[in-house]
């Protein structure tokens, strides 16, 4: 058990060191040696946990996404209705802005890397596919509970994901351009207005 805990601590140290190095120097300018020095581990220890620098980069992104998805699922499962869940979810954008703004150089680096690397690209678009299904299922749930009209869940899900992605991009790149959380709530209310059943809002 102690060995497993030590291994997990080493893995986390590598991820934290990599995030620090990528943010400070950029992905391309950060070498494995730099990550090892910052984490205080050998190259052998790093390669025991990650086959490449790219794998570390992708793992960082996926770790952040897992925590975000867990919170979305918690809101979905605890909300009184689907419309209520959607309104609570959009308010999470404030936390996303805070996280992304602090890691803006890394965020830009990830997008740049994704454009020229197939594996990183797959990791980048995976959340879009996941959330299209997530929201399609949620809209379907709303139809079944009687709060949402008979609409095409997949089409509405694409609209919600496209809107959410655009909102996050604006909030990250132009944080002073508007009160983006409020804009997000207003936008979801407009979407809901078109699909919600009368008397359920």
C-alpha positions, 0 to 999 in steps of 0.5 A: 500500500505504501509503495502504491501511495509513493508511486501516486505521489511521484506521478502527481509531482510530475504532473504539477512540475510539468504544468509549472514548466509548460506554463512558464516556458511553453510546451516546445521549450520544455524538455523532459530534463526540466520537468524531472529537475522541477519534480525532483525525479529521475528520467526513469521515474518519469518514463515509468509513469508517462511514455512521453512528454506529450502523454503528460500534456494530455493527462493534464488536460484530461485530469482537469476535464474529469473534475469538471465532468464530475461537477456537471454530473453532480449538478445533473443528479441533484437538480430538481429539473432539467431546466434548473440543472442547465441554469446551475451548470452555466454558472460554473463558467465563472470557475472555468474562467478563473482556472483557464485565465491562470493557465492562459499560456498553457491553454494557448499552447495546448490548442497550438499543439493540438493543431499539429499532433493527431493524438493531442487533437483527439484529446482536444475534441473528445470533450466536445463529443462527450458533452454533445452526448451528455446534453443530448441525454439531459434534454431527453431526460427533460422531455421524459420529465415533461419540462422540455418540448418534443425537440431533437435532443442531439440538435439542441445539445450541439447548440448548447455545446457550441454556445458554451465553447464560444462563451468560454473562449471569450471569457478566457481571451477577453475577461474584461469584455463582459460579465460572462457568467451573466451572459451565459445565464442569459443565453441559456434562458433564451435557449430554454425559452425556445424548448421549455414547456409552458408552465414548467419554467 
